[in-house]
Amino acid sequence: DAVEHLRERHSWRQSLEAELRAIGDLERLNGRLAAGRVTPRDLTGLAVTLERIGRLKQALADVPAVALRHCGDELDAMHDTAACIAATLADDPPLNAHAGGVIRGGRDATVDELRGLSQSGKQYISQLETNERQRTGIASLKVRYNNVFGYYIEITKPNLPLVPADYRRKQTTANAERFITPQLEEYEAKVVGAEERVKALEYELFAKLVAAVAAQ
């Protein structure tokens, strides 16, 4: 009866085949989960697979062939687990769980706050640069950043007499001097720290999600 039902309903059978082809390797993924070696994309793929299993279960629920209905009864789409993954991870998370950008916006207030602080840096620096140009009268003043020295204000040598008293020398180059101010120093500590803290917190939330999914 089951074979006859599948043979006679060509388009219905094709829809089942399409869902089955797209289902991930759950046995392999389960092994990676147990070993704690899954990536954010592995979990996103698991959520998609569980959604497809749900559609398969629904498609088999009302068929007249008892064997097919039994196949549907045996399936568990684990809706809570799929929903938890979808609510926690970004739509297109990175492969590396330590890279940042793993957790969905709105999932954790602290992540959102730190991420906003980190991402608003360009606007803040641009405004700071404008303010300092107006304050000092140095039109060529630039606020820059590099991995070695962090944030600094660069003043060309002809403009050094205009440097305010609260500027503290940080580095000398061939054509300019680089300075730091208390305001820029405070901002640097806040933003650079935010980038590291948000990555650490995102990884912590991801690890908790992996443990919760593995337990299921």
Beta strands, then each sheet from edge to edge (+ up, - down):
strand 1: 142-146
strand 2: 150-156
strand 3: 168-172
strand 4: 176-180
sheet 1: 1+ 2- 4+ 3-
end
